[in-house]
Amino acid sequence: MEESPIYQEILEKGAKKGKLQILTRQLSRRFGTISSQLQQQLQALSINQLDDLSDALFDFSEISDLAVWLQNQQ
């Protein structure tokens, strides 16, 4: 069962949701309210991109750094 594609997809969705929640909370704590546009862009990221963002976050000094980072991911 653990090897089934459906099971793997469910696990991936859960992992993505968890990573997204943590990153959103960290970004909100650091920069305040995150615009709905940026939130939508965050939701569109893959798990690997969310992992990359968790590292890049330490280099951001303002919310515009996030916007630039997101633009570069497209």
BELPE-V635632 format. One record per backbone hydrogen bond with DSSP energy under -1.0 kcal/mol. CO is the residue of the C=O (numbers start at 1). NH is the residue of the N-H. If there is no record, write none. Layout:
co = [CO	CO]
nh = [NH	NH]
This chain:
co = [1	4	5	6	7	8	9	10	11	12	13	14	15	16	17	18	19	20	21	22	23	24	25	26	27	28	35	36	37	38	39	40	42	46	47	48	49	50	51	52	53	55	56	57	62	63	64	65	66	67	68	71]
nh = [4	8	9	10	11	12	13	14	15	16	17	18	19	20	21	22	23	24	25	26	27	28	29	30	31	32	39	40	41	42	43	44	45	50	51	52	53	54	55	56	57	58	59	60	65	67	68	69	70	71	72	74]
